[in-house]
């Protein structure tokens, strides 16, 4: 930062305006913030720790989205999109309505086969129906 010092002549920049001490302080604070944004964040630096005899490299704090995506650090689109969430809720609602319209035996078959994950042979034996009937009911879904 040794080469970069912004020292404006405020009287020349704002002719006809009386620059009070308070106004001067605000202008200098604003300039320091601008210097921070324009230079300090972007500058790579080395820090010498004489006590521990180490040199630390401090990279620029300004980064690009492309580099962050390459590093897989942030900005991944892991969250579901609102449209996907709404469509899923609608599908679940319609599925519940459709299952509610089935007979009790059909509902039990679907529960055992798809929610409990039981094989069709086991479900057929438990419900006392043929595997063929299970295939026919499953085919309609």
C-alpha positions as a Markdown table, in Angstrom:
| # | Residue | x | y | z |
|---|---|---|---|---|
| 1 | Unk | 0.0 | 0.0 | 0.0 |
| 2 | Unk | 3.1 | 2.2 | 0.1 |
| 3 | Unk | 2.6 | 3.4 | -3.5 |
| 4 | Unk | -1.1 | 3.9 | -3.3 |
| 5 | Unk | -2.2 | 7.0 | -1.4 |
| 6 | Unk | -5.2 | 9.0 | -2.4 |
| 7 | Unk | -4.7 | 12.5 | -1.0 |
| 8 | Unk | -7.4 | 14.7 | -2.7 |
| 9 | Unk | -7.5 | 18.5 | -2.4 |
| 10 | Unk | -11.0 | 18.8 | -1.0 |
| 11 | Unk | -11.1 | 22.6 | -1.5 |
| 12 | Unk | -10.4 | 22.1 | -5.2 |
| 13 | Unk | -12.9 | 19.3 | -5.4 |
| 14 | Unk | -15.7 | 21.2 | -3.7 |
| 15 | Unk | -15.2 | 24.9 | -4.5 |
| 16 | Unk | -17.4 | 27.3 | -2.7 |
| 17 | Unk | -18.1 | 24.9 | 0.2 |
| 18 | Unk | -16.6 | 25.5 | 3.6 |
| 19 | Unk | -14.9 | 22.4 | 4.7 |
| 20 | Unk | -15.3 | 22.1 | 8.4 |
| 21 | Unk | -13.4 | 19.7 | 10.6 |
| 22 | Unk | -16.4 | 17.4 | 10.8 |
| 23 | Unk | -16.9 | 17.4 | 7.0 |
| 24 | Unk | -13.2 | 16.8 | 6.5 |
| 25 | Unk | -13.3 | 13.8 | 8.9 |
| 26 | Unk | -16.3 | 12.3 | 7.0 |
| 27 | Unk | -14.6 | 12.8 | 3.7 |
| 28 | Unk | -11.4 | 11.1 | 4.9 |
| 29 | Unk | -13.3 | 8.2 | 6.3 |
| 30 | Unk | -15.1 | 7.8 | 3.0 |
| 31 | Unk | -11.8 | 7.9 | 1.1 |
| 32 | Unk | -10.3 | 5.3 | 3.4 |
| 33 | Unk | -13.3 | 3.0 | 2.7 |
| 34 | Unk | -12.8 | 3.5 | -1.0 |
| 35 | Unk | -9.1 | 2.8 | -0.7 |
| 36 | Unk | -10.0 | -0.4 | 1.2 |
| 37 | Unk | -12.4 | -1.5 | -1.5 |
| 38 | Unk | -10.1 | -0.5 | -4.4 |
| 39 | Unk | -6.8 | -1.6 | -3.1 |
| 40 | Unk | -6.6 | -3.4 | 0.3 |
| 41 | Unk | -9.0 | -6.3 | -0.7 |
| 42 | Unk | -7.3 | -6.9 | -4.0 |
| 43 | Unk | -3.7 | -6.8 | -2.8 |
| 44 | Unk | -1.8 | -10.0 | -2.2 |
| 45 | Unk | 0.7 | -9.6 | 0.7 |
| 46 | Unk | 3.5 | -11.2 | 2.6 |
| 47 | Unk | 3.6 | -10.8 | 6.3 |
| 48 | Unk | 6.9 | -11.2 | 8.1 |
| 49 | Unk | 6.7 | -12.7 | 11.6 |
| 50 | Unk | 10.2 | -11.7 | 13.0 |
| 51 | Unk | 9.5 | -13.3 | 16.4 |
| 52 | Unk | 8.8 | -16.8 | 14.9 |
| 53 | Unk | 11.0 | -16.3 | 11.9 |
| 54 | Unk | 8.2 | -17.0 | 9.4 |
| 55 | Unk | 6.8 | -15.4 | 6.3 |
| 56 | Unk | 3.1 | -15.8 | 5.7 |
| 57 | Unk | 1.5 | -15.2 | 2.3 |
| 58 | Unk | -1.9 | -13.5 | 2.5 |
| 59 | Unk | -3.8 | -13.9 | -0.8 |
| 60 | Unk | -6.2 | -11.3 | -2.2 |
| 61 | Unk | -9.6 | -11.4 | -0.6 |
| 62 | Unk | -11.2 | -10.7 | -3.9 |
| 63 | Unk | -12.2 | -13.8 | -5.6 |
| 64 | Unk | -14.1 | -14.9 | -8.7 |
| 65 | Unk | -17.2 | -17.1 | -8.9 |
| 66 | Unk | -15.5 | -19.3 | -11.5 |
| 67 | Unk | -12.5 | -20.1 | -9.2 |
| 68 | Unk | -14.8 | -20.8 | -6.3 |
| 69 | Unk | -16.9 | -23.2 | -8.4 |
| 70 | Unk | -13.7 | -24.9 | -9.6 |
| 71 | Unk | -12.7 | -25.4 | -6.0 |
| 72 | Unk | -16.2 | -26.6 | -5.2 |
| 73 | Unk | -16.2 | -24.4 | -2.1 |
| 74 | Unk | -19.5 | -22.6 | -2.4 |
| 75 | Unk | -22.3 | -21.5 | -4.7 |
| 76 | Unk | -23.4 | -25.0 | -5.6 |
| 77 | Unk | -27.0 | -25.3 | -6.4 |
| 78 | Unk | -27.7 | -28.0 | -3.9 |
| 79 | Unk | -31.0 | -26.5 | -2.6 |
| 80 | Unk | -34.1 | -27.5 | -4.4 |
| 81 | Unk | -35.7 | -24.8 | -6.5 |
| 82 | Unk | -39.1 | -23.5 | -5.3 |
| 83 | Unk | -40.8 | -24.8 | -8.4 |
| 84 | Unk | -39.5 | -28.3 | -7.7 |
| 85 | Unk | -40.7 | -28.1 | -4.1 |
| 86 | Unk | -44.2 | -27.0 | -5.1 |
| 87 | Unk | -44.5 | -29.7 | -7.8 |
| 88 | Unk | -43.4 | -32.4 | -5.3 |
| 89 | Unk | -46.0 | -31.2 | -2.7 |
| 90 | Unk | -48.7 | -31.3 | -5.4 |
| 91 | Unk | -47.7 | -34.8 | -6.5 |
| 92 | Unk | -47.7 | -36.0 | -2.9 |
| 93 | Unk | -51.2 | -34.5 | -2.3 |
| 94 | Unk | -52.6 | -36.1 | -5.5 |
| 95 | Unk | -51.0 | -39.4 | -4.6 |
| 96 | Unk | -52.6 | -39.4 | -1.1 |
| 97 | Unk | -56.0 | -38.6 | -2.6 |
| 98 | Unk | -55.6 | -41.5 | -5.1 |
| 99 | Unk | -54.5 | -43.9 | -2.5 |
| 100 | Unk | -57.5 | -42.8 | -0.3 |
| 101 | Unk | -59.8 | -43.8 | -3.1 |
| 102 | Unk | -58.5 | -47.4 | -3.1 |
| 103 | Unk | -60.0 | -50.3 | -1.2 |
| 104 | Unk | -58.5 | -51.2 | 2.2 |
| 105 | Unk | -56.8 | -54.3 | 0.8 |
| 106 | Unk | -55.3 | -52.3 | -2.1 |
| 107 | Unk | -54.0 | -49.7 | 0.3 |
| 108 | Unk | -52.4 | -52.4 | 2.4 |
| 109 | Unk | -50.8 | -54.0 | -0.6 |
| 110 | Unk | -49.3 | -50.7 | -1.7 |
| 111 | Unk | -48.1 | -50.0 | 1.9 |
| 112 | Unk | -46.4 | -53.4 | 2.3 |
| 113 | Unk | -44.9 | -53.5 | -1.2 |
| 114 | Unk | -43.7 | -49.9 | -1.6 |
| 115 | Unk | -43.4 | -48.4 | 1.9 |
| 116 | Unk | -42.1 | -51.5 | 3.6 |
| 117 | Unk | -40.3 | -52.8 | 0.5 |
| 118 | Unk | -41.4 | -56.3 | 0.8 |
| 119 | Unk | -41.1 | -58.6 | -2.2 |
| 120 | Unk | -44.3 | -59.4 | -4.1 |
| 121 | Unk | -44.1 | -63.1 | -3.2 |
| 122 | Unk | -44.2 | -62.1 | 0.6 |
| 123 | Unk | -47.0 | -59.6 | 0.1 |
| 124 | Unk | -49.0 | -62.1 | -1.9 |
| 125 | Unk | -48.7 | -64.7 | 0.8 |
| 126 | Unk | -49.5 | -62.3 | 3.6 |
| 127 | Unk | -52.6 | -61.0 | 1.8 |
| 128 | Unk | -53.7 | -64.4 | 0.5 |
| 129 | Unk | -53.7 | -63.2 | -3.2 |
| 130 | Unk | -51.8 | -64.3 | -6.3 |
| 131 | Unk | -48.6 | -62.6 | -7.4 |
| 132 | Unk | -50.3 | -62.0 | -10.7 |
| 133 | Unk | -52.9 | -59.8 | -9.0 |
| 134 | Unk | -50.1 | -57.8 | -7.3 |
| 135 | Unk | -48.5 | -57.2 | -10.7 |
| 136 | Unk | -51.8 | -56.0 | -12.2 |
| 137 | Unk | -52.4 | -53.6 | -9.3 |
| 138 | Unk | -48.8 | -52.3 | -9.4 |
| 139 | Unk | -49.0 | -51.9 | -13.2 |
| 140 | Unk | -51.9 | -49.4 | -12.8 |
| 141 | Unk | -49.7 | -47.2 | -10.7 |
